[in-house]
Amino acid sequence: MNIAILGGRFDPPHIWHFWIAEQVLENVKGIDQVWYMPDFQNAFKPIVAVPHQRAEMLHYLETGRIKLSTIALSKETVTYTVSVVGDLIKDRANRYFWIVGSDITNEFSRWRDYHKLSRMITFLVIPRKDYPIKNLPSGFQRVEGNLMLSNVSSTIIRDRIKQGKTVSGLVFPEVENYIRKNNLYR
């Protein structure tokens, strides 16, 4: 099976996380599933919601071919992509890909063992609004097709919640209810 991994903080997961997964399934030939893989702790940015809360919210974004993976959460330490990929590729029954937004290509050299990582797995690059794809590093391939672009981010959503503004339409209704019920991001 060919599995594309969408890793990140998912703090909170939003509608664009869902559409990234859908667009990979629709436009990258041979991808069977997309797995959301939330970080336990991110190496670069703090995380507000605790791991189980982010996993619970991600369940609302699952479909038959889009699933939650708790591999990185189970490590209970800073999530380094190279470590997770090292574990994944031991599984010879599947072939793995890693999804990133075009904003990541400029900062990829900050990732731990990035030279090694780009030889371990193929990166699928989704264009992001305001981040044109110019030159891709070795091991990266652009997702082609009639793609929808967005600048929706978890940061924007957290800021809107903190300001008392609506996030309706930016997150699934179930995620919005979960955030409200658990008083997150205030």
C-alpha positions, 0 to 999 in steps of 0.5 A: 500500500502507498501511504502519504503522511501529513505530520504536524502539530494539528493545534487545532486540526482545520478544514485545510488539513482535510483538503490537503489529504483529499487533494493528495488522494485525488492528484497523486497517482497510486496513493491509497491512504493519507495518515494524519500524524500529530507531533507529541512535541514539535521541535520548532513551535510550542503546542497548546492542546495536549496530545490526546485532545489533538488526536480526538479532534483529528478523528473528526477528519477521518474518512475511509482513506484518511486515517489518524496515526498515533506513531509519533504521539506514542514516542512521548518526546520531541517529534523528529521526522527522521526518527518517525520515517526511520520507523515507518520504512522498516515496514516493507509491506508499505511505501511511505511519502511525506506531505509538506506545504510549499512554505516548508521547502525554504526551511527544510534545512532546519530539520534534523538530519535533513540530508539523510531524510530526503534520501529516506522518503519522497516528499509531496509538496502541496502549494500554499497560497503566498508560497510559490514553488520555485526550486525543489530540493532533491527527493521532493515532488510537486503535487500537480493538478487543479488544486485549491490553495489556502492560507488557513492555518492553526495559528490563524484559528487560535488567534481568532478564538483568542479574540472571540471571533468565529472559526465556523467554516475553518474547522469541522463543526465537531472540532469547533464544538470540541474546542468550545467544550474543552475551553481551548485556545482562549 
